[in-house]
């Protein structure tokens, strides 16, 4: 993992595509989009099964790695109302039973408004954005923070494109930190991505081969 300080709060960036706030024992997860594959299959789109189980396994690994007592989802926990079907929620319900001691919070995002709040059995506290945590302002939609805070958001599914020899290119999820606003990578496996527009002074951390790697800034001069 890699550490970065934001407005005086330490944040650990994890290869599981999430971040940990040690001072609050809190794991931050953006854009899980649980049940997205099931939603697509309900619409007749032939997509593979398994993304939800893979996401839950990765979440468990991050909890074990950090010892987190709390998980805060920065929006888009569920993809759509179809994700509330029995077949879609069953793996999450089993996961919740295995982590009954965890405090789960959802900062509602745009997909959550269509999907509805999670089932009551998941015991997730759903709140409106923004949510304060230490000196951080947690939200789904990227927007400037209030004075004295640093904003962390999701929604954009940030990625970078790395070029090699010839026409070789690699697209990787990333953390993107500006002066006042940072965007976490999409946690879900089946989400798509958007290339970041990097400004001077921004810091970008790519995720590859189980590592968090800070990329050098753009050349100047």
C-alpha positions as CSV (number, residue, x, y, z in Angstrom):
1,X,0.0,0.0,0.0
2,X,1.0,3.6,-0.5
3,X,0.4,6.5,2.0
4,X,-0.6,10.0,1.1
5,X,-1.6,12.9,3.4
6,X,-4.7,15.0,2.6
7,X,-5.5,18.1,4.6
8,X,-3.6,16.6,7.5
9,X,-5.4,13.2,7.3
10,X,-3.4,10.1,6.4
11,X,-4.8,7.9,3.6
12,X,-3.5,4.5,2.6
13,X,-4.1,3.5,-1.0
14,X,-4.7,-0.2,-1.4
15,X,-4.2,-2.4,-4.5
16,X,-7.8,-3.7,-3.9
17,X,-9.0,-0.4,-5.5
18,X,-10.0,1.3,-2.2
19,X,-8.4,3.5,0.5
20,X,-8.1,3.3,4.2
21,X,-8.2,6.1,6.8
22,X,-6.3,4.7,9.8
23,X,-7.4,7.5,12.2
24,X,-11.1,6.4,11.7
25,X,-10.5,2.7,11.1
26,X,-12.5,3.3,7.9
27,X,-12.2,1.7,4.5
28,X,-13.4,3.9,1.6
29,X,-14.9,2.2,-1.5
30,X,-16.3,3.9,-4.5
31,X,-18.6,2.6,-7.3
32,X,-19.0,-1.1,-6.3
33,X,-22.0,-1.4,-8.7
34,X,-23.0,-4.7,-7.1
35,X,-25.4,-6.6,-9.2
36,X,-24.5,-4.9,-12.5
37,X,-23.9,-8.2,-14.4
38,X,-27.3,-9.5,-13.1
39,X,-29.0,-6.3,-14.2
40,X,-27.5,-6.7,-17.7
41,X,-28.6,-10.3,-17.9
42,X,-32.1,-9.4,-17.0
43,X,-32.1,-7.0,-20.0
44,X,-30.9,-9.9,-22.3
45,X,-27.3,-8.9,-22.5
46,X,-25.1,-12.0,-22.3
47,X,-22.5,-11.1,-19.7
48,X,-20.5,-13.5,-17.4
49,X,-21.5,-14.2,-13.8
50,X,-19.1,-13.7,-11.0
51,X,-18.2,-9.9,-10.7
52,X,-20.2,-9.5,-7.4
53,X,-18.4,-12.5,-5.8
54,X,-15.0,-11.2,-7.0
55,X,-15.7,-7.7,-5.6
56,X,-16.8,-9.2,-2.2
57,X,-13.7,-11.3,-2.0
58,X,-11.5,-8.3,-2.8
59,X,-13.4,-6.3,-0.1
60,X,-12.8,-9.0,2.4
61,X,-9.1,-9.0,1.6
62,X,-8.9,-5.2,2.1
63,X,-10.6,-5.5,5.5
64,X,-8.2,-8.2,6.6
65,X,-5.2,-6.2,5.3
66,X,-6.2,-3.1,7.3
67,X,-8.2,-4.3,10.2
68,X,-11.0,-1.9,9.2
69,X,-14.0,-1.6,11.5
70,X,-16.0,0.5,9.1
71,X,-16.7,0.5,5.4
72,X,-17.9,3.7,3.8
73,X,-19.2,3.4,0.2
74,X,-18.8,6.6,-1.8
75,X,-22.0,6.0,-3.9
76,X,-23.3,3.5,-6.4
77,X,-23.2,0.5,-4.1
78,X,-26.0,-1.1,-6.2
79,X,-26.3,-0.7,-9.9
80,X,-30.0,-0.8,-10.4
81,X,-33.3,-2.1,-9.0
82,X,-32.6,-5.4,-10.8
83,X,-29.6,-5.7,-8.4
84,X,-32.2,-6.1,-5.5
85,X,-33.4,-9.4,-7.0
86,X,-32.9,-12.5,-4.8
87,X,-30.3,-14.0,-7.0
88,X,-28.2,-10.8,-6.9
89,X,-28.5,-10.0,-3.2
90,X,-27.9,-13.5,-1.9
91,X,-24.0,-13.4,-2.2
92,X,-24.0,-10.0,-0.5
93,X,-26.3,-11.2,2.3
94,X,-23.9,-14.1,3.0
95,X,-20.9,-11.8,3.0
96,X,-22.7,-9.5,5.4
97,X,-23.3,-12.4,7.8
98,X,-19.6,-13.2,7.7
99,X,-18.8,-9.6,8.6
100,X,-21.6,-8.9,11.0
101,X,-19.4,-6.7,13.2
102,X,-18.6,-4.1,10.5
103,X,-20.2,-0.7,10.4
104,X,-21.4,0.0,6.9
105,X,-22.3,3.4,5.5
106,X,-23.5,4.4,2.1
107,X,-23.1,8.0,0.8
108,X,-25.8,7.9,-1.8
109,X,-24.8,8.3,-5.5
110,X,-26.8,8.6,-8.7
111,X,-27.3,4.9,-9.2
112,X,-28.4,4.5,-5.6
113,X,-31.3,6.8,-6.2
114,X,-32.6,4.5,-8.9
115,X,-31.7,1.2,-7.2
116,X,-33.1,2.3,-3.8
117,X,-31.3,1.9,-0.5
118,X,-29.8,-1.6,0.3
119,X,-32.0,-4.3,1.9
120,X,-32.6,-3.8,5.6
121,X,-30.8,-7.1,6.4
122,X,-27.5,-5.6,5.2
123,X,-27.7,-3.0,8.0
124,X,-26.2,-0.2,5.9
125,X,-26.7,3.4,7.0
126,X,-27.5,5.4,3.9
127,X,-26.8,9.2,4.1
128,X,-26.8,12.1,1.7
129,X,-23.5,13.6,0.4
130,X,-21.3,15.1,1.7
131,X,-20.2,13.2,4.8
132,X,-17.4,14.5,7.1
133,X,-14.6,12.1,8.2
134,X,-11.6,13.6,10.0
135,X,-10.6,16.5,7.6
136,X,-12.0,14.7,4.6
137,X,-15.3,15.4,2.8
138,X,-16.7,12.2,1.4
139,X,-19.1,12.4,-1.5
140,X,-20.0,10.6,-4.7
141,X,-20.0,13.4,-7.2
142,X,-16.7,15.3,-7.7
143,X,-17.1,18.8,-6.3
144,X,-15.0,21.3,-4.4
145,X,-14.9,20.9,-0.6
146,X,-15.8,23.2,2.1
147,X,-13.0,25.3,3.6
148,X,-10.4,23.4,5.5
149,X,-11.4,20.0,4.1
150,X,-10.3,17.8,1.2
151,X,-12.9,16.1,-0.9
152,X,-12.9,12.5,-1.9
153,X,-15.3,11.3,-4.5
154,X,-16.1,8.5,-7.0
155,X,-18.4,8.6,-10.0
156,X,-15.8,9.1,-12.7
157,X,-14.1,5.6,-12.7
158,X,-10.7,7.2,-13.4
159,X,-8.1,5.4,-15.5
160,X,-4.8,6.1,-17.2
161,X,-3.4,4.9,-20.5
162,X,0.2,3.8,-20.6
163,X,2.0,3.5,-23.9
164,X,4.9,1.1,-24.6
165,X,6.8,0.3,-27.8
166,X,5.0,0.5,-31.1
167,X,1.3,0.5,-30.6
168,X,1.3,-1.3,-27.3
169,X,-1.1,0.5,-24.8
170,X,-2.4,-0.4,-21.4
171,X,-5.4,1.1,-19.6
172,X,-5.3,0.9,-15.8
173,X,-7.6,2.1,-13.0
174,X,-6.1,4.8,-10.8
175,X,-6.4,7.2,-7.9
176,X,-6.4,10.8,-9.0
177,X,-5.6,13.6,-6.5
178,X,-5.9,17.3,-7.3
179,X,-5.2,20.1,-4.9
180,X,-8.6,20.0,-3.2
181,X,-10.3,17.0,-4.7
182,X,-9.4,13.3,-5.1
183,X,-11.2,10.6,-7.1
184,X,-11.1,6.9,-6.1
185,X,-11.0,4.2,-8.7
186,X,-14.2,2.2,-9.4
187,X,-14.2,-0.8,-7.0
188,X,-16.5,-2.9,-9.2
189,X,-15.0,-5.3,-11.9
190,X,-17.6,-4.5,-14.5
191,X,-17.8,-0.7,-14.6
192,X,-15.9,0.8,-17.5
193,X,-13.5,3.7,-17.0
194,X,-12.7,7.3,-18.1
195,X,-9.2,8.6,-18.7
196,X,-8.1,11.3,-16.3
197,X,-7.3,14.8,-17.4
198,X,-4.2,15.6,-15.4
199,X,-3.4,19.1,-14.3
200,X,-0.1,20.5,-13.0
201,X,0.4,19.4,-9.4
202,X,-1.9,16.5,-9.6
203,X,-0.8,13.1,-8.3
204,X,-1.9,9.9,-10.0
205,X,-1.5,6.3,-8.7
206,X,-2.1,3.5,-11.1
207,X,-3.1,0.0,-10.0
208,X,-1.3,-2.9,-11.7
209,X,-0.3,-6.4,-10.8
210,X,-1.4,-6.1,-7.2
211,X,0.6,-2.8,-6.7
212,X,-0.1,0.9,-6.3
213,X,2.3,2.8,-8.4
214,X,2.7,6.6,-8.5
215,X,3.1,7.9,-12.0
216,X,5.5,10.7,-12.8
217,X,4.0,14.1,-13.7
218,X,3.8,15.4,-17.2
219,X,7.1,16.6,-18.7
220,X,7.6,20.4,-18.5
221,X,9.7,22.9,-20.3
